[in-house]
Amino acid sequence: MLPRRLALVTAPRADEAFASWVDRMARANRCPSAEVADLLGLRLRGVYAKARPPVFGVQCDEAVRQTVYAATGVPGGTVDRMHLSVFEGGPLSVAAVLSADKAHWPSATREWVEVYGSRACPCCLLASGGVWQLWWKLSCAAVCPKHRVTLLDRCPACGWVLRWGGDRPRVMPAQWVRSPTCCANSVHGKPCSQWLPAIRVGQADKRTVAAQRRWLDTAYSRACPSLGGVNVSAGEWFAAFRACVILLRLGLPQILKRLPNVPDWCGRALLDERIERDVYRNQFGWGPASAGAAAAFLTVVTPLLAAADMRKLTRRLAPLVRTAVEEGCLTARPLARLSVPEVFAEAVAAQVPVGRSARSA
């Protein structure tokens, strides 16, 4: 049975996350987000009655397209574009994201995405009236290219990751209307009232802004990526990016002295992130722990991968590879699992013999 049509339908915005759209319609209809989800025919499950299903905001199937269209009149193609599946084959794999949902830390494993939470630009939230961008959920979401500020990770009032749910994680609000511009994480059974546009965030480095733009152009298939002058797929480019992030982590702190023109703030952010990641079982393959760490990785790694030819790519990767070799870390399991493109493997092999999957000889 198809759901009945909602009284008030809010049009989706460009690049908006599905959960953001549900929240804004809930606000317009003056009812909790969980109730709107029910009216849309979405399948809620879990220990809590209103827990989001694993595919919520990740992938849309035909049944959901039909129920959403019946309730809102919004076509399936538009609904698809609000799901993380738009990044399939680029910065993430939908199948891996859904598989990781069963893990204790589902968003911090091999797929660099915050499935349930999000980062945010307070300036964008103010200007848009509470539209949460889909790409803010990606672990390399670091700065806002439009407002040139660092994205917000956590609410300073309650301390929780934005949109995570607070002390009721992964649960859609069923007792209150969540304001799109407020934190609204559950804190002792009540929504956090922190108004996010009021939070001051730091100005972004212009190099980071340029790197974020290039990263997003590749993620959204607006640009054709290349490595060492060779055109590669988006998935291959992101695999090379991840490999560089892992090598950079493995080489800390010595690598900071060998890479040219690394800003002081990048070094501090990388060392802080290394300490945090060490706490969690040496997870060198996880996504950046914060927007600040993501900004540092973008600033350092993106220029390395922008080499115009093979010779320059090899030369730029040399400090990363040689430092990892000296530290005896090149055989680290996270790096061994990555299937990097051939041109990248060749550039690494020029420093130390490794195979296509970046395994030590």
Phi, psi and omega in degrees: 000125181286148180290158177283158183286141178291149180294317180235125180246125178264128182292135176296148176262162180300131177063024180279144175285148183301316180297326178296318179297317178299316179297319182291324176290325177298319178297316181295325181267001177056049177214160180297155180299323180298325179291319176296319178300320177296317180294332177280354180082017179284146185267106178269150184204182172110183179299319175269144185298332185251024177292141180289139177292159183302328184271358183299117180079356181258307183215142182246129177258176185296325179298317179292320178303317182292317181291321178293320179295320180295326183273336187231338186081004179277125184293159184300323180299321178293320178296318179302320184290351176266004182251154181297346179298344177295340180264009179302135180081000178242252181285350179207166174243123182300317181300319180291324178296314181293324177293320181290344179300337181278348182281164181295323177242078190298329185266357186249014180268217187294329180271116188279079182205146174261095186297316186262327179261194181194156164266176183198152172258112180304325180294319178294319179298320179293314184291327185264351184078021175107028176273121179265121182288143181298319185291344176298341181279346180283144185293339177264015170287111188239312184224157176271116180296332182283310183263352176057048176232158176287139180289156180269134180265308187233156176284126180291342181278311183258342178085356182274155171301137181302135176065009178290327180116353179070227182280005170235069186299143175070007183258132176282138180302126180245352184246346181216163177270121183274118178291130181297339181258000179253162177299300175063015170295148180286124178230106183056040176083004180232151180285137174295130187267007182301124177274111189296323179299344180279350184279130179276133178237158185284152176290140183272148174295137182298331177292324178291321179299315179296319179294320179296320178299315180295319179299316181291322178299322178289318181296322181268010178060033176269351180221151177265111184285156177215157177226122179058033180082004180250127178293134179229166177285164178300319179299321179292321179296317180291329175296319177294321178299314180297319180299320178294321178298316180296315179299320179297316178297317182294332183269357180289144000268353186301326186297334183295335179277345186257339178273135182281145170059039175274117181300151181301321182295328178295315180300317179296317181295320181292319179292320177298318181291324178299318179297316180295318180292327178297327179299326183260061168060037176054048181277075182291341182270359180288162175291164179307139186285342183205170176296324178296318177293319178299320178298319180294315179297317179299316183294323183274316189278319186304315177298329179296320183278355181270009180303137187283336181214175185296321181297316180291323178297316179299316181295321182288328180279344186307312180300320180297311185291314184294323178294319178296322178295315180298326180279355180070029188247002187293341180271012181305138186302320180301321180289323182295335182279344184280132175263091185276157179294156185302319182296324178289317179299322179293321179295323177289320181297337177293340179261323180204139181294113173223159182272188183300327180268019176062035177270146180291145179289000000 
